[in-house]
């Protein structure tokens, strides 16, 4: 069973690698950012007020409330497709969320930290385009779609995330250092006392190089 957490600043390539790794190991890719974005378009039953609050929080680059996130993950992780493993992209990103995992005995074998410089983050994020329904992510320069502006699989239009503007990116980076860096320390410590492997990888490299390193880490251990 392979249970992985990807942690890293916005734009560090977590989502791009999560897509590749979940396909490779045939495990669900549970991206909390993607789940939130999709719930706005796909879940007509969710309260309008909740949606509006969450959208506002996300668009300004702030973190969504811990209780809301914990409920979202708890419901998702208890689905049958997670039985043989999963990849968590973007959760936990506060100490409270990490403690929720421990309390509910949701154990993982790997925590992978993506390390990247802030200047590269801005470059990556401002060139990003996404296909909301599938979560597929492109970059206009580094990872372009086959046809300009269109998703490779469905041919539907790609969009720019509302939180991919410079002001929101800076806020997301600030939140990462304030709330998520302590989670890195938390798992570094857990890796010393639990059956958990913690790896920091250099996210400044090419997509293929990072992917190959990930495969070697996940296979050899
Ligand atoms: P989320 O969607 O998780 O955003 P994020 O963590 O800020 O991460 P990103 O999606 O921006 O970056 P990424 O690392 O996945 O990079 P990507 O692979 O796309 O969360 C959004 C919001 O939701 C949060 O701000 C918060 O409001 C809320 N939220 C989510 N989870 C939450 C939680 N647990 N608690 C509270 N709130 C939560 O790559 C970026 C670009 O670079 C792409 O264009 C890609 O094509 C390109 N690229 C990728 N790798 C490379 C490479 N190696 N070389 C060149 N280009 C590359």
Boltz pocket constraint, residues with backbone or C-beta under 6 A from the ligand:
constraints:
  - pocket:
      binder: B
      contacts: [[A, 8], [A, 9], [A, 10], [A, 11], [A, 12], [A, 13], [A, 14], [A, 15], [A, 16], [A, 17], [A, 32], [A, 33], [A, 34], [A, 36], [A, 54], [A, 57], [A, 58], [A, 59], [A, 61], [A, 62], [A, 63], [A, 64], [A, 65], [A, 69], [A, 89], [A, 90], [A, 91], [A, 92], [A, 93], [A, 94], [A, 97], [A, 124], [A, 125], [A, 127], [A, 128], [A, 129], [A, 137], [A, 138], [A, 139], [A, 140], [A, 142], [A, 143], [A, 163], [A, 172], [A, 203], [A, 204], [A, 205], [A, 206], [A, 207], [A, 208], [A, 210]]
      max_distance: 6.0
